[in-house]
Amino acid sequence: MSALIQELDALFEILDVCKEDLKTLLEIDHPPADLLERIDRERSTMEDIKYLIADLKAQIACKELHKYMMNEYTMTQQMKRMRV
């Protein structure tokens, strides 16, 4: 599971870099000729990363839910075996 969390952290770091790059593009004093294309590309990249973050969060949540359900199942099975 830690690999997924590390991947999630990496995506958040990449998203922060993209935000900084976009901020730089928006505040630039001498814009290049392809400024609008660069801004669009940066925004598109940010949306893609946000999608990947949401997908990864869903994977982590599913794994946690599966682990919880298996623990509950194990506990229920153990309780059924006990006799008073």
C-alpha positions as CSV (number, residue, x, y, z in Angstrom):
1,M,0.0,0.0,0.0
2,S,2.9,2.4,0.7
3,A,3.8,2.3,-3.0
4,L,0.3,3.8,-3.8
5,I,0.8,6.4,-1.2
6,Q,4.2,7.3,-2.5
7,E,2.8,7.5,-6.0
8,L,0.0,9.8,-4.7
9,D,2.6,12.0,-3.0
10,A,4.6,12.2,-6.2
11,L,1.5,13.2,-8.2
12,F,0.8,16.0,-5.7
13,E,4.4,17.2,-6.1
14,I,4.0,17.2,-9.9
15,L,0.7,19.1,-9.6
16,D,2.4,21.7,-7.4
17,V,5.2,22.2,-10.0
18,C,2.5,22.5,-12.8
19,K,0.7,25.2,-10.7
20,E,4.0,27.1,-10.3
21,D,4.7,26.9,-14.0
22,L,1.2,28.1,-14.8
23,K,1.6,31.0,-12.4
24,T,4.9,31.9,-14.0
25,L,3.4,31.8,-17.5
26,L,0.5,34.0,-16.3
27,E,2.8,36.6,-14.7
28,I,5.5,36.7,-17.3
29,D,6.7,40.1,-18.4
30,H,7.8,39.3,-21.9
31,P,5.4,36.6,-23.2
32,P,6.6,34.2,-26.0
33,A,4.7,33.9,-29.2
34,D,3.1,30.6,-28.1
35,L,2.0,31.8,-24.6
36,L,-1.6,30.7,-25.0
37,E,-0.6,27.3,-26.3
38,R,1.7,26.8,-23.3
39,I,-1.0,27.9,-20.9
40,D,-3.5,25.5,-22.4
41,R,-1.0,22.7,-22.4
42,E,-0.2,23.4,-18.7
43,R,-3.9,23.4,-17.8
44,S,-4.5,20.2,-19.7
45,T,-1.6,18.6,-17.9
46,M,-3.0,19.7,-14.5
47,E,-6.4,18.2,-15.3
48,D,-4.8,14.9,-16.3
49,I,-2.8,14.8,-13.1
50,K,-5.9,15.6,-11.1
51,Y,-7.7,12.7,-12.8
52,L,-4.8,10.4,-11.9
53,I,-4.9,11.6,-8.3
54,A,-8.6,10.9,-8.1
55,D,-8.1,7.4,-9.6
56,L,-5.3,6.7,-7.2
57,K,-7.4,7.8,-4.2
58,A,-10.2,5.5,-5.3
59,Q,-7.7,2.6,-5.5
60,I,-6.4,3.3,-2.1
61,A,-9.9,3.6,-0.7
62,C,-10.9,0.3,-2.3
63,K,-7.9,-1.5,-0.8
64,E,-8.7,-0.1,2.6
65,L,-12.3,-1.1,2.3
66,H,-11.3,-4.6,1.2
67,K,-8.9,-4.9,4.2
68,Y,-11.7,-3.8,6.5
69,M,-14.2,-6.2,5.1
70,M,-11.8,-9.1,5.4
71,N,-11.1,-8.2,9.0
72,E,-14.8,-8.1,9.7
73,Y,-15.3,-11.5,8.0
74,T,-12.5,-13.1,9.9
75,M,-13.8,-11.7,13.2
76,T,-17.3,-13.0,12.4
77,Q,-16.0,-16.4,11.5
78,Q,-14.1,-16.6,14.8
79,M,-17.1,-15.6,16.7
80,K,-19.2,-18.4,15.1
81,R,-16.6,-21.0,16.1
82,M,-16.7,-20.0,19.8
83,R,-19.2,-21.8,21.9
84,V,-20.4,-20.6,25.3
